[in-house]
């Protein structure tokens, strides 16, 4: 018997990106037939030479998904808009696209086992010193991005009576292939360790390999249907701790500079202004500044630990070492 006939089909949106490509790798290890949904403009460097099927789709046309979704067992909706020059860009990318995929799943999937929606802690908003966010907390986003993820979660829940769905919320994510935290490591490597604000910030921070294992557990656990989970580090970290580990791994010291909040907002405003003359949205804007000046971005993983058997397997020390080693290997650092 052809082994391919026995493989279950898993569809991944955002498969060409940082998190999505790691999920693709994990699904291939578990012997799934993986279909990667990408846009015409997607950079496919992380999918090259992998035994996957690439489908270039228009996320505005539901009929494009008829043949793709028919035999799908799992749909992992990882894709999302994290930067936009206008508020409507977040809602179009995070809510409208999600609705189209949900409608396509209802219409075309014959035997779907799970639709896994990847949300964000941004949908909940920041935590407080002694109260990490839990799945029971009300959604209180502080940015347009967070509001769009909240709206997407609310939309997804209206399909609970039509589809087997699970929602997963990651916090800050790092690891191989990530370009965002690369800036932090490059700055540190040049001799500067910058942190936001005069007091230390505390965050949940997960390695991407642990994150995608959590997604897989949530999608394949029968009891996780119609549930929401934080998939995160079980430990919380301060940026001082992260700096110390980075110093040990790089083997060099850096001058610690604390950037006051008003300077962060000033730089964000300048960056946002110059982005007006560019086709690309600013990486640091006023909304991003709102996020990074918060004292606590922590979340509680105990529900995922108890119900999914999830656990953080990669320590901060191991994760940062593997990430930096990879950056050096590909000459990014």
Buried (B, 14 or more C-beta within 10 A) or exposed (E): EEEEEEBBBBBBBBBBBBBBBBBBBBBBEEEBBBBBBBEEEBEBEBBEEBEBEBBEBEBEEBEBBEEBBEBBBBBBBBBBBBBBBEBEBBBBBBBBBBBBBBBBBBEBBEEBBBBBBBBBBBBBBBBEEEEBBBBEBEBEBBBBBBBBBBBBBEBBBEBEEEBBBBBBBBBBBBBBBBEEBBEBBEBBBEEEBBBBBEEBBBBBBBBBBBBBBBBBBBBBBEEBBBBBBBBBBBEBBBBBBBBBBBBEBBEEEBEEEBBEEEEBBEBBBEBBEEBEEEEEBBBBBBBBBBBBBBBBBBBBBEBBBEBBEBEBEBEBEEBBBBBBEBBEEEEBB
